Amino acid sequence: MTAQNIDLELLKKQDIFANFKKEEIDFIISFSSTLNLSKKELLFTSGEKAAHFYILKSGEIRVFKKFDDNQEGETARFTAGDTIGDFDFARGADYDAWAEAAQDAQLIVFPGIDLTMEMLTQKEPALVCSIMLNAIVMMTGRIKKTNRLIIDNMSWVQDLHRRAYEDAGTGLWKQTLIADEITGALVNPSALIMVKPDRFKILVDSRGHAYGDEAMTKIALILKNTARLIGNGWALRFKSNETGIIFNNCDAAKTEEIATKLAGEIAAMEPAPAKDDLEEFHYSATITWTIWPLDDPDWDSLFEGNYASLLSNWKDGGDRIIHYIKGKAKK
C-alpha cells in the first residue's frame, strides 16, 4: 500500500511513535501497510510470534481464548482507533489468544505485511532504537497503571484471591494454595497435620448427605478455630473429606499436642441421632502429623508420605494419631 492509504493522525496518536519528527513519521508510514479483513477472518492465532502490531481504522476485532474444556471465551473487543497487539509486539512475545474480525475491518499494520523490524533496523537503526525506547516506556507505564489499579482496589483483589482459594463447602483453603503460596512461606520447623473422619461413608449412606455435609462443616470449624488461636497456620481441605492444618514455627511436641486436641474435639462432636434400628453415630478421626524439614527435607515427599500414612491407618480401622517420619509411622 502507498503512503496515502495510511492515516497519519491515527499513527501519530500511538504511544510507540510518540514525539517523533515529521521525517521519522514519514519513514514509519512508508514502512507500514493496510490490511483488509472480512468478517470471521483471523488476524493472528495463539502461539504466533507478535512480529507486527495493528491500528484499527474501521470495523471491529474480537480477541478470544480457548480453554481446557475446548470452550472459547471473548477477552476483548476493539473498535476504530484502538491499537491491537502493541504490548506483545513491544515484548517480542507470542500471542496467547486468537483475534478475528467481528465485522469487516481495515487495519494499519506495522511493520507492514512481509516486512520485519530487522529490515527496518538495517535502514534506520537510530529510529528503531527510538521505537523500542518508547515501547519500554509504554510497557512501564501500563504496568504502573495496573499496579495502581490493584492497590486502589485492594479489598476487591483480596476478595477475588479468597474466592479463588477458598473451598465453598467448608470455608477452608483449597489444596492449590499449598503449591501456589504456602510452600514458599514455610518457616523451619513447619508442621503438617492431616485429618480424615472415620466411617464417613457409613454416616452418609445411613443418614444422608446432609449429615456428611454437617460433619465436614463442624470439623472445618474446629480446624479454623485451631489455626486462628495458635496463629501462623492455614486450615485446608486437601481432597474429598481429608482436611488438615499447616503451621509455621511448630515443633514436634507442639504438633502432637495440637493433633491430640483435634482428635478430642472431633470425638466430642454431637453424635448423629439414632434412627430406626441405627444407634447413635459417634465421630472419630484418623490423624497423621509430620514436621518439615526434620522428618523429611523434601516437602513434596513429606506431604505424599503423610497422606499415604493417613489413608493406610484409616483403612486399618482409624481412630488413631500417627507421627509420620521418613517413610515410617509410629503411634
Secondary structure, 3 states (H helix, E strand, C coil): CCHHHCCHHHHHCCHHHCCCCHHHHHHHHHCCEEEEECCCCEEECCCCECCCEEEEEECCEEEEEECCCCCEEEEEEECCCCEECHHHHHHCCECCCEEEECCCEEEEEECCCCCCHHHHHHHCHHHHHHHHHHHHHHHHHHHHHHHHHHHHCHHHHHHHHHHHHECCCCCCEECHHHHHHHHHHCCCCEEEEEEEECCHHHHHHHHCHHHHHHHHHHHHHHHHHHHHHHCCEEEEECCCCCEEEEECCCCHHHHHHHHHHHHHHHHCCCCECCECCECCECCCEEEEEEEECCCCCCHHHHHHHHHHHHHHHHHCCCCCEEEEECCEEEC
